[in-house]
Every structure is written in C-alpha cells, then in structure tokens.
Amino acid sequence: MDFLSKVAPELRQGLEVLPVLRLPEDLPMARQFSPPPVDKSDAVLTTERQIAGAEDSEMLVKIYQPAQRGTDQLPALLWIHGGGYVLGHPSGDDALCQQFVEAAGCVVISPDYRLAPDHPYPAAIEDCYAALVWAASSSEQLNIDRSRIAVGGASAGGGLAAALALLARDRGGPAICFQMPLYPMIDDRNVTPSSHEITYPPVWNRANNEAAWKLYLGELAHEDIPPYAAASRATDLAGLPPLYTCVGQLDPFRDETINYVARLAQAGVDVEFHLYPGGYHGFEIVVPEAEISKRAKKGYMDALARAFNR
C-alpha cells in the first residue's frame, strides 16, 4: 500500500515532526523524552497523590477536577495513558485530561501504572484495577458518583481500558458505566490485514507493535494469552459496559478495533464506532488543528458527556 498517498492532506504535516521510533533499541532514549508543557486551564485543578498499587507498591495518580465545583457528586473517568505498554506518563495527557473535565464536567483520575519490560503483564492491568478500586472506595473523599465511573484510554491505554472492563466484570469489581478505548492495542497476534499494511517508519507500525507486545507479555508470549492481556482474545463479551471507540483507516489497529466492535454488538453491548479516512495512529493528537482531528476529538468528548448524562 502507498501509505503517503492515502494520508489525509491536512495530516501530512504531522509525518514531518514525528520522530522515528524503533523498538526495542530506542526504548531508553524514548523514555528520556519529556512532553512539552501545556497551558494550564484556569477552570481545572490538577493535583497528584500516592495510592496503593498492586503487589504492595505505591502508585502516583493525577487528579483533574473543576476548579470551581459545588457540593454535587461528579462522574469520574479513569483515564489510562498510552505508550505501547512500554512508554508514557499521565503528564503526557495533561491537556487532554483538562479537556475531559471541561467537556464532561467530570473528575479525571490518571494512574502512573508500571511499564514493561521492567514490569511485564500483569503489572499494568493490576495497577489499573487498583486505581479503579481506589476511585470507587474513595468516592466520598473525591466527591464522585460511584454509579458513574467510566474507563478510557488511547492506544495501549485503550487496550488496558478494554481489559479493565473485562477484569472488573469477571472479578465482580467496581461497576463501570461506560468504556472508551480509543484506537486500542488489543490483539497480540498481529494477523489482521491492517497490522500487515502499516509499515511506514514514523507512525506506530507493525515492527514496533510486534516488539512492544513481546516486551509486554514477556515469558507469557509462549503460553496461552488471557483476555486481560489482550482483550481481543476474550470469548465472552456479554455484560460489558457501553463502548465508544474510533480509529484511523491507516492505523495498524484498524481491523482489530472493527472486529472487536462487531463482536461486542453481537454480544448485545451498545457500541458507537467511527472510522476516519486518511487518519494514522493518534492523528488527532499529532495534528490537533486539522479539521478531521477536531471532529474526532469532539466525537469522543461528546460521547463521554452523553454517557455521564444518560
């Protein structure tokens, strides 16, 4: 496939600024990268605190909430950052989490879960589950509505959000009212057509995806993979919370997202799905001023607001 000719013209500028990442060799260098500072919204108060993670560890969470809020309990979004399960920090999504607060009138909680390969599966998903349990059990302290807790994330964060919905269902954990795994990394098998199509170096591509899954799964890569590691492997999708997702047509996760959405719908789960032609992985973050990017971001911001006000 001629990748460049398929990219939406307004998104091509983003390909010029994306650094080429080659995993695993570039992982130490990539972890040194600090995201540029974002303009802090006067309407959002951001705080940090340490909570109990999995395996008796401590975990940082960032909390975003309206700076001026009344006494009413607010809905909450547990937002899980992306990074191929091997990179990232909640601070990298500061701007996005502020936008969630303003668009949906909610509290956002973002955990600094442990990363592979230092901490392979199940460290990340267990940390996310611990954050979900903490949010629900701290509802009075946080002044949030336990009946309106959603989970979301993008890319690997989307994969963790989808897996968390499965894990919470199967453990009888805190109720999740809505899930929003955006262009999620949910299938370790890399057998779909889109996983083969996307090989262009600057974007998230087949080579990096294969490498990241090996780093995340560790020794588990040679065994049966549970759905809490790769949600696409789940055989029972009934009883999961309503879902919103989107993906670019030039994203290696296109087909695994489409397949998952179709199976959820067949299992009776309410789903909303959008496919953006000419969009590569994370395009709305890379080129935020493009019309297609504004449309994509507005789509999931509005979906979250609707879910909290059903």
N, C-alpha and C positions, 0 to 999 in steps of 0.2 A: 504494500500500500504506500502511495506517495503521501506521507504524513503531512508535510508542509502545505501541499495544495488543498488539503482538507480542513486546515485550521481556519477558523473564522478570521477574516481580515483584521478586525478590531482586537483580536487576541494575539496576533503575531508578534507585537512588540514585546510581549512578555517572554517569548522564547529567547530574546536577546539578553535578558537580565538574569535568567535562571542559571545558577551555577550547575556545572556537570557534577553529578554525584555518582561515584562507583563504589558500591558496597561489595565486600566489607572493608576494602583497603582505605577508603576515605572516611570511615566512621569516626576515628579520633579527631580528625580535622573538622568534620562537620559538627561535632559536639562542642567545639570551641566557638562556633558562630553564635553571636548574640543578636536577637531580632532588634531592629531599630526601635527606639522609644516611640510610644504612641501618645497622642494628645489625650489627656485625661478629661473625661466628661465631668462637668460640674454637677450633673444630675445623678452620678453614680458614685457610691462609696465603695472603695476596694480595700479589703483587709486580708491578712494572712494569719493562719494559725496551724498548730501542730495537732494532729489527731492520731489515734491508734490505727495503724495499718494492719495488714495481715502478718502472721508469724511474729507477733510481739514487736513489730517495727513501728517507728514513728513516721508519719507522712505529712507533708505540707499540703494544705488546701488553700486555694484562693477563693474568697467570697466576694461577690459583687452584688450590690443591692441598691435600691433607690436611695439617694442621699436624703431626700425628704419623704418619709413614709409614715403613714398613720399607724393605728393600732391593729388594723385588719391583718389577718394572716395572708401571706402571699404565696402563690405557687412557686415551685423550685425546679430548676433544671440542673441536673448533674451533667456537666459538660466535660468530655474526655478529649484531651488534645491528641492530634495525630503525630506521625513521625515514623511510620513503618514498624512500630513496636520497639524501635531501637534509638529513636531521637525524640527531642521535644521537651517542652516545659509549659506549664499553664500560662506563664507570662507571654508566651508567643501568641496567645489568643486573647490578649487583653482587650484589644479594640473590638473583637467580635463579641466577647462576653459583655462588654458595655452596651453594645447594640442590642443584645438579647434582653438585657434589663430594661432598656428604654422601649423596645418594641413590644415586649410581652408583659411588662410590669411585674417582673418576677425576681427572685433571688437566684443567682447562678453560683454553683459550687464546682470548683475545678480541681481535681486531685493530681498531685505530682507522683503518679504511680511509678513503680520500679521498671527499668528498661532492660531489655535483652541486649547483648548476650550475657551480661553480668548476672541478670535475673531472668532466666527464660520462663516460659509458661510453667506453672500458672500464676507467677508473681503478679503480673499486671492485672489480670482479671480478679484475683483475690483482693488486691488493693482497691480496685474499683468497687467491688462488692462491699468492702469495709467502709468505703466512703458513703455508699448508698445507705447502709445500716446506720452509720453515724448521723447522716442527714435526717433520716426518719426518726431516730431516737432523740435527736436534738431539736425536734420541731418546735417545742415551746421556747427554747432558748433562742432559736433562729427566727421565731415567729413566722413559721411557714406552715402551709396546709398539707398535712400528710397524705390527703386524698388526691393531691395534685402535684405529684413528683414525677418529672419526666427525665429521660436519659437521652443523651445525644453526643455526637462526636463526628469528626470528619476523617476519612481515610482509615488509618489504624484505630483512631478514636471511634470511628463509626463501627469498625469491627468489634471493638470492646463493648460499645453500646448495645449492639445486636446480641453479643454473647451474654452481656449482663442481663438483658431481658429474659433470655433462656434460663440463666442460672437462678435469677430471683424467682421465676415461676417454679422451677424444679425443687428449690430449697424451701419454698413457701416463705420467701423473704418479703421485704417491704413491697407494697403494691406500687406498680409503675403505671401511670395513667397514659403515657404516650412515649413512643420511641422515635428518634430522629437520627438514624445512622446515615450520614451523607456520604455518597460515593465510597461505600465501606469496603475495607480489606477483609474479606470473609471466606476466601477459598484458597487453601494452601496448595491445591493440586495444579493450578495453572494450566488447565486443559481447554479453556474456552477459546473461541476464535479471537476475541479481543485481547486476551492475555498473550496471544502469539503476534497480534498485529502491531502492538505498540512497542517499538524498539528504539525510538528517537532518543538520543542521549540526555538532553537537558530535562525532559519530563520524567515523571515516575514511569518506569518501563519494565519490561519482562525481566531483564537481568537483575535489576535492583529488587524486584518483587520476589524472585526466587531466592536471592541471597537473604533478604530480610526474613522470609518465612523460616529458612534454615536456622538463622540466628535466634529467632523467637521460640521455635519448637525444640531446639537443642536435641537431646537424645530421644525425645518423643517423636522426632521426624521419622524414626524407623519403626514406629508402632502405630496402632490404631489411633487416629486423631479424634479427640472428643469435640462435640459441638461448642463447648465453652472456649476452645482454642480457635476454631474456625466455624463460624455459625452456619455456613453453607452445608456442613456435614450433618446438621440436625435433621432427623427423620420425622419428628413430631413438632409441628409449628402451631398447633391449636392452642388457644387460650393466651396468646401473646397480646400485648397492648397494641393499639392502632399505631400505624407507622407512616412516616413521610420520608421520602428519600428522593435524591436526584443524582444524575451522573452525566458527564460529558460524553459525547459519542466517540471521542478519541481517548478515552480513559481505558487503561487495561482492565479496570473493574466493571466496565460496561455490562458485559454479559453475565457475570456472577451476580450483579445487582438486579438485572432484569429477571434472571432465573429465581432469585430469592423472593422478589416481589410477587412473581406469578405463583409461587408455591404458597406464600402467605395468604394470598387472595383465595387460593383453592382450599386452604385450611380454615377459611371463614374469618380471617383477620382483615380489618379495614385498612386499606393502603391507599396512599396517593404517591404517584411517581411522575417525575419529569426527566426527559432526556433532552440534552442541549446540543444541537448540531454544531460541529466545529469547536467544541469545548474539550480541552485536555484536562488532566488531573489537577484539581484545585484552581481552575482558571479564574474563578470569581475572586479569589484571594490574590492571585498574581497580577491581574489587571482589573482592579476594582472599579475603575471609571468606565469600563466598556458597558454598553447598553445591555448586552447579554449577561454580564456579571451582576449588574444592578437588578436585573429581572430574576436571576437565580437566587440572589441573596434575599430579595424581598419575598420570594416564594417560600423560603424556609422560615424567615422571620414571621411572616403572616400565619404560616401553618402552626407554629408554636403558640402564637397568641390565640388562635382558634381553639387549639387543644385545651388550653387553660380556661377557656370560657365556654365550654360545652355545657 
